[in-house]
């Protein structure tokens, strides 16, 4: 059964991003507090949940927004321009939420019938799942669970005793959470670790990705890891765009000590910012074009080829790396101004360099893609 969202939801569905102003302003205003709390503040979480942000890719029949993925990326980019941690939590939840579409319709409806629903997950460290009577027994330890402190459901992959992988959905109060999130960037994601031991899970709450999704759409035809690749790249684009805006403001009034010119008058500064802007626009265009081309094909075929997988992996990895270069250029231009913790640019610098350390940003993927270009053999795996 569906429910009524706040009034601005229709504007989100209509993809009129200019009408996001109040939500975006609140994200920016809450960013310093979120950084201090190392989690998103509860009022902001409620606003995000009621906006439908965490269910952006869920079909309308299950009370989701069912946004086209291209427009969803634009929203993520806009959120990240205000605050990377908020965008990261929204994206992590919205993408992993799509794995619920492998569950029976009744369970999907139960999950998303709650207007405050959100899902959190984490990569597996040592996780196993096996049959137990009419259900499953799950033991596992997962890390980097962004947004877990406001999640209503947890999920995470576990190695199945009879081969392959499964992913179980269970409630947060059934897990133990460990606060290991003492980091330099993306602090407000609150990415704790979590674990369960011998947890009994009903069979209706366990996903088998070797089977077709219960809801067959273009979204469930895309590998989850590759959806994360391009959507985290969109987070990077938002962070980098914000960094460019920050440093342009800094250049307007700053005259470095012992310098003859103000920053905005300095030809070297102008050149740096010109290069950074060109790199950002190139990365943005690359992600847009690649996503559009692949999704056009996937919507026609409800399947994805090795070539299309490689295109998404290449775009995600490359754009994350390019965004880091843009942020670095902005940071260099800022001089000593950028080193202070109360500068937004400093937070963006730290956030961006946590993103590059994420599994989605690994430069080793370039070798995989180069081998595919040379040999025509694509190495499929959990991230490809």
N, C-alpha and C positions, 0 to 999 in steps of 0.2 A: 504494500500500500504506500502511496506517495505522501508527501507532506508539503506544506507551504513554506517557502524560503522567505527571507527578507526581501523588501521591495526591489533592491538593486539586482536581484538574481536575474530577472528578465533581461536587464541590460548586459549581464555577463553572457547569457545565452545568445543574445543578439550580437555579441562580440564587439560592442561599442566600447573600446578600451578607454576612450576619453571619459566615460562615465564611471570609471574606476577610481576617480580622484580621491574620494573620501577614504576608501580602503587603502590605497597606496599611501596617502598621507599618514594614516594610522600606523602602517608598517614602518615608515621612516621615523615617526615619533617614538615608537616603541623599541626601536633597534638598540639604543643605549641600555635601556632597562633589561631587554632580553639578553644582551651581552653580559650584564652583571648577574642575572639570574641563572645563566647558562641553560635557558629554556625559553620558549615563547610565553609571554604573559597570558594568563587565563582569559582576560577579556578579548585579546587579539585572537586567541585560538577559537573562541566562540564565534567571533565575527567571521573568521576564515571558514569555519565549519558551516555556518549558516549561509555563507555565500555559495556553497557547493564546491569550493576549491578542492577539497580532498576527494570528491567524487566526480571530478571534471570529465573523466573518460568512461564512467559507468553509463550504460544505456538508460534512456529516459524511462523505460518500462520498469526499471528498478530504482526510480527516484534519483537518477544521475543526470548530469548535464549533457552527456553524449557530445562533447565538443569535438570537432575535427582536429586531428593531432597538430596540424599546422597552426591553427589559431591557439590551441593550447600552448604551444611553444612560445607564441607571442606574449601570452599572459605570464608565463614563467619568467620570460626575459624582463617584463615590466616589473614583476615582483622583485627580482634580483637586483634591478637598478636601485631599488629602495633599500633592500637588505638581503644579503646572500643567504643567511641562515633561515629566514622565513621562506624564501623561494625553495631552498633545499628541502625543508620539511614538507612543504606542499607537494613538491615534485616526487619526493620519495614515497609519500603516502598515495598520491594519485596514480602513479605507475604501478606500484605493488598492489593497489586495489584491484587492478584488472585481473590479477590471478584468481580473484574470487569468482570470476566468470567460468571457471572450470567446475565449480561446485553445483549441486542441484539447484534448480530455480528457487525452491522453497528456502534454502539456506541463504542464497543471494538476497532474496527479499527480506529475510530476517536481519541480515547484516545492515543493509542500506535502508531499511525501514526506520532506523534510528536517525533522526536529523543531526545528531552529534557524532555520528560514526566516523572513525578513521582507522586505518590499518598501519601497523609498523612491522618491520621485518629486520633481518640482519643476515650477513653472510655466515655460513656454518663453519665452526671450528672442529667440533667432534660430535656429530649428530647422527643418530640412528633411529629408524622407525620400523616396526614389525607388526604383523597381524596379532591381534589379541581378542579372541572370541569374535564378537560382531564388529569390532572396531580395530583400533591401532594402539600400540604402546610407543610413546615417544620419549627419548632421552637426548638432550642436546644442549649446546652452548653456542650462542650466536653473538656477534659483535656489531658495533657501529649502527645501533638501532636509532636512527634519527627520528625524532618525534614520538618516541615510545612513551614519553610522560603524559601525552594527551591522547594516546591511542585507546580505542575501545576493543580492538582485536589485534592479536599478534600472529605472525606467521613466519616461517623460515624453512628452507630446504633441509632435508635429512636423507641420508642414504638408506634406501629400502633394503631390508634383509634378503629379499629375493631378487635384487638387482635393480638398478636405476635409482631414481630419486622421487620423493614425495614431498609435499609441503602441507603441514597441518595448520588449521586455524584454531586458535584457542584464546581465552580471555587473559588480559594482563594479570589479574589476581591469581592466576594459576602458575605464574612464573616468578622467578627470583631475579631482581635487577641489581647490577653492579655498576656503581658510578666510577668508571675509569676515564671519563671524558675531561681530562686536564690537558687542554690543547691551546695553540696560538690562534687558530682561525676557526670559523664556523662554530664558535663557542655555543651559540644559542640553539643549536640543533639538539643539544642534550643527548648525544648519541651513546647511550649506555649499552653495556652488554646485558644479555639475559640468558637464563638457563631453566630447564625443567628436567625432572628425573622421573621416569616410569609414569609419565602422564598418559592417562587413558583418554583417547580422542575418538568420538564417533566417526564411523566411516564416511558419513555425509559431510564431514568437515575436513576431509583430506583430499588434496589435489594430486592427480596423476597426470603430469604433463605429456606422457607418452600417448595419452588419449586426446581426442578432439575436445575443444572447449564446449561447455554446455551452450554458450552463446557465441556463435560463429560470426565474427565481424572482422573488419580490417585491423582493429586493435588486437584481437586475439590471434591474428595471423602474423603479427610482428613478434619476434623474440623479445622477451622482457628485458634482457641485458642490453639489446640494441636500442630499445625505447629509452632506457636509462642513458645510453651513450649520447644520443642526440639531445635529450632533454637536459642533462647536466651540462652539455655544451651550451644550451640556451641560458642556463644559470650563469655560466662564464661570460657570455655575451652581455648579460645585464650588469654584471659586476664591472666588466671592462668599460662599458658605456658610462656607468656611474663614475668610475675613476677619471675618465676624460673630462666629464663635467666638473668634478672636484678640482682638478688641476687647472682648468681654464679659469675658474673663480680665483684660485690662488694667484695666478699670473696677473690678474687685474690690478692687485694692490701691492704685490711684493717687489721690493728692490733689494736684492741680496747685498750683504755687507761687502764693501769694497768693489762693488760692480758699478759700471758706468751707466747701465741701462736697467729699467724695470724689466721684469720677466717678459711681459707681453710685448716689449719692444725688441727683445733679444732675437736676432735671426736664428741662432742655434735652437732656442726654445720653439720658435715658430716651425722650424724644420722637424724637430722631434715630434711636435704635436701633429704636423701634417702627415708624417709617416705613420704615427699611431692611429690616426683617423682612417687612413687608407687601409691599414691592416685590419682594423675593426670592420670596416664596410665590406672588405673582401671576405672575411670570415663569416659575417652575417649572410652575405649573398650565397656563399658556398653551402651553408647549412640549409637555407631556404630552398635553393634549387635542388639539392640532393634529396631532401625530405619530400618535396613535391613530386619529383620524378618517381621515387620508390613507392610512395603512397598511391599514386595514380595506377601503377602496375598491380600493387597488392589489392587495391579495391576491385580491380577487374578480375583477378585470379584467386583471391583469398588464399594466397600462398606467396612465399618469398624465395627468390632464387639465391644461389651462392653469390652471383654478381651483385645483387641488391644488398645482401648482407654485408659484403665487403664495402659497398659504398657508404652504408650507414656507419660501419665501424671506422672507416677512414675519416668521414666527416666529423664524427664525435670526437675522436682523438685529436685530430688536427686543429679543430676549432678551440678546444680547451687549451692546447699549447699556444696557439696564437693569442688568445685572450690574456694569458699570463704575460706574454711579451708586451702587449698593449699596456697592461697594468704596470709593468716594470718601467716602461718609458714614462708613464705619468708620474710614477713615484720618483724617478730620477729628476724630472723637471721640478718637482716640489721642493727639492733640497731638504734642509733640516726641518722645514715646516711639516713634512710628511711623517716624521718619526714619532710624533706625540700621540698618545693613546686617545686623546679627545678629538683627534682629526678623523673624519669619516674615511679619508683616503688610507689611513693606516689600517683601519679595519678591513677595508677592501683588499689591501695588499696581503694581509694575513689570510683572509678568506680564500683569495684566489690561489694562494700557494698551498692551502690544504686541498683544494679541488685538484690541483695538478698531481698531488700524491695519491689520489683516489685510483682504484683499479681501472676506472674508465679512462684515465688520462695517460696510461702507460705508453711510453714511446716504443716499447717492444712490439706493439701492434703493427707498427710500420713495416717491420720485417715480415710479419705474417702476410700483410697485404702485398708487399713486394714479391714474395714467393708466389702468391696467387697470380699476380700479373705476369710473372715469368713462366710459371708451370701450368696454370689453369687449375691447380689443385687447391681447394679451399679447406682449411683446417677448422672444422666445426668444433665447438667446445662450449663450456658454460657462458663465456663472454663473447662468443662470436656467432 
